[in-house]
Structures are given as C-alpha cells and as structure tokens.
C-alpha cells in the first residue's frame, strides 16, 4: 500500500520586515535592497534543485510596480521554470504586505538565471 505524502504548505523563499535602514533619500525602500533580496531568494530556490555552489548570471525584466514602505513585510515567492544541464531559470514574485493591513500587492517580478559551478568556477551538471 502506497503511503500518502503530506501536503506541504507553500512558503516564500524569504520574508523580511522593511526597516528604516533600507530607505532611499525619498523615504521609500531602496530598489537595490529588493534586487539583493531577489538574488538571495534565487539562491535559496537553486539549492532546492541541487546542492551546488551557484552564481547569478542574469536577472531579466525587472520593473518596479509600486513602492515599498518602512514596516511592510516583503515576501519573495520562487518557482523554478527551467532546468538545463548546469543552469536554472527561476521566476520570482516580490510581494509586499503593508503594516496593519491584510493587503498584499506585487512589487516586482523577475526571472533569474543561476549556474551551478565547482571550486574552479566551472559549470557542473545540476543533476548527476
């Protein structure tokens, strides 16, 4: 008799409260902070696909739709959309939840390409 697998709750790769130290001179969260979080989230997702060292080789089509404010909870949701021999394409959606609300909105979306490498920085197969 086959054992049923338990459903796994969907969770973001990263979730973080935006603090004042992340603001640009106009008081919004600096876009570079969001880009850094996208890179980290992609690395988390890549590790789920194979235990290697990964490097980011591309971030495609990044457009900021709405600002993020201090106190917002930012969540990054990842989905691997393509697995090549040594590379992964990961779709990332960045969502913000403003303080003391149930609202969630999309901040940005990106596709990140990661490549698995060895200690000599040479591409290696993800699944061997």
C-alpha positions in Angstrom: 0.0 0.0 0.0 1.4 3.4 -1.0 1.9 5.9 1.8 0.3 9.3 1.1 2.6 12.3 1.2 1.5 15.1 3.4 0.7 18.4 1.7 3.5 20.9 2.2 2.4 24.5 2.9 3.6 26.9 0.3 6.1 29.3 1.8 8.1 32.2 0.5 11.9 31.7 0.0 12.4 34.9 2.0 10.2 37.1 4.2 11.5 40.3 5.8 10.2 43.4 7.5 11.4 46.5 5.9 13.3 48.8 8.3 14.3 52.4 8.1 17.9 51.5 7.3 16.7 50.2 3.9 15.3 53.5 2.7 16.5 55.7 -0.2 16.7 59.5 0.3 13.0 59.9 -0.5 11.9 57.5 2.3 10.9 54.5 0.2 12.7 51.2 0.3 15.8 51.4 -1.9 15.4 49.3 -5.1 18.9 47.8 -4.6 17.6 46.2 -1.4 14.9 44.5 -3.3 17.3 43.4 -6.0 19.6 41.9 -3.3 16.6 40.0 -1.9 15.8 38.7 -5.4 19.3 37.4 -5.7 19.2 35.7 -2.3 15.8 34.1 -3.0 17.0 32.7 -6.3 20.0 31.1 -4.4 17.6 29.6 -1.9 15.4 28.1 -4.7 18.5 26.9 -6.6 19.7 24.9 -3.5 16.3 23.1 -3.6 17.1 21.8 -7.1 20.7 20.5 -6.4 23.3 21.0 -3.7 25.9 23.0 -5.5 27.5 26.4 -5.5 25.5 28.7 -7.7 26.3 32.1 -9.3 23.8 34.5 -10.8 24.4 35.1 -14.5 21.3 37.2 -15.4 18.3 39.0 -13.9 15.7 39.7 -16.6 12.9 42.2 -17.0 12.9 43.8 -13.6 10.3 46.6 -13.3 9.1 48.1 -10.0 5.3 48.4 -10.0 4.8 50.0 -6.6 6.9 51.4 -3.8 7.7 49.5 -0.6 7.4 51.4 2.7 9.1 51.1 6.1 7.3 48.4 8.1 6.0 46.5 5.1 6.6 42.7 5.1 8.2 41.7 1.9 7.9 38.1 0.7 9.7 36.6 -2.3 8.0 33.6 -3.9 10.1 31.4 -6.3 9.4 28.9 -8.9 12.0 27.0 -11.0 10.7 27.3 -14.6 13.6 25.7 -16.5 16.4 23.3 -15.6 19.2 23.0 -18.0 22.4 20.9 -17.7 24.1 23.4 -15.4 21.7 26.3 -15.3 18.3 27.1 -13.7 15.8 29.8 -14.6 13.8 30.9 -11.6 10.7 33.1 -11.7 10.5 35.4 -8.6 7.5 37.4 -7.5 8.1 40.0 -4.8 5.0 40.8 -2.7 4.5 43.5 0.0 2.1 43.4 2.9 1.7 46.9 4.4 1.7 47.3 8.1 -1.5 46.6 9.9 -3.4 45.5 6.8 -4.4 42.4 5.0 -3.5 43.9 1.7 -0.8 42.2 -0.5 0.5 43.6 -3.7 3.1 42.8 -6.3 6.2 45.0 -6.0 8.1 43.4 -8.9 8.8 40.2 -10.8 12.0 38.8 -12.3 13.5 35.8 -13.9 16.9 34.9 -12.6 19.3 32.5 -14.3 21.7 30.7 -11.9 24.6 28.4 -13.0 26.0 25.6 -10.8 29.8 25.8 -10.5 32.6 23.8 -9.0 35.6 25.1 -6.9 37.3 26.2 -10.2 34.3 28.2 -11.1 33.5 25.8 -14.0 29.9 24.9 -14.8 28.8 21.5 -13.4 25.7 19.4 -14.1 22.9 20.1 -11.6 21.7 16.5 -11.6 24.5 13.9 -12.0 
